[in-house]
Structure formats: structure tokens, C-alpha cells
Amino acid sequence: MLQLRSIPVGLRVDAWILDTYPDLAPLQRISVLQQLQENQATLGPDVRKIAPRKVYDASVAMNAAFAAFWTRAFDDPALSLPYRTAGYEKTGIELLELFDQLPSEATHDRELIDLWGNHLSLSSWYQWIPSAVGRPAAA
């Protein structure tokens, strides 16, 4: 669930940084390449053996979406190659297409998370809890 909440929203932040501060792109690339390397560990047989299939498939699909985002941003198809080889590239691209459908404002974060949750059949695994932020304290 942490991955579902953080990856799509994190990609929005990454896109904003890339668009707003293009001079940071080389440093961002270094960080992204490290994250992609870490994410590839999920493709190993040891992880696949211990993780429930639905959890594993959703996790790797979100990693594939992360890779697809950076493949596009850096125009580097090699970044998605491990997920293509493992059979997760298609789902990753589908998640990225859902990402592209919504405006990037924070008011659409829940909608984005729900789109990914629905696509990955995880929407029944969580519920939104109304925030108390901005409400007056009870007397």
C-alpha cells in the first residue's frame, strides 16, 4: 500500500522537478538510476518465492511504471528492459497512461491512486479516511 500511495504521486513530484529545474536533471538521473537498480531486486526469484502473487505482481507493475516514466523522460528504452523481459512492461505502461490522464495538481492525488489501485485490483484493500486538517477542534 505504501508503494501505491507513493509511486504515482512521487512521479508527479519528479516530473515537476524535471520541468522546473532542468539543471538538476543530471543529478536526478543519478538518483533515478540508483532507484531503478534497487527496484530490479524485486525481479529476483527469492522475492517472487516469498511474496503472495497478487502483491508481487502489483509491486513489480508499479516498478515497471516507474521505469516507463523514466524511459520516456530520459529517452532511454534500456531502463524498461528488465520489466519487458519479465513480462511487466505492458502493465507499467498502462499505469503510466493512467498517470497521464489526470491533471498534475495535488487535488487529483487520490484519484490517481484510485486509478492505479483499480487497475491493479487493489482498491478493496484500502479506504480513504477523512482528514481533520482545517476543521475546528471539538469543544
Secondary structure by P-SEA (a helix, b strand, c coil): ccccccaaaaaaaaaaaaaacccaaaaaaaaaaaaaaaaaccccaaaaacccaaaaaaaaaaaaaaaaaaaaaacccccaaaaaaaccaaaaaaaaaaaaaccccccaaaaaaaaaaaaaccccccccccccccccccc
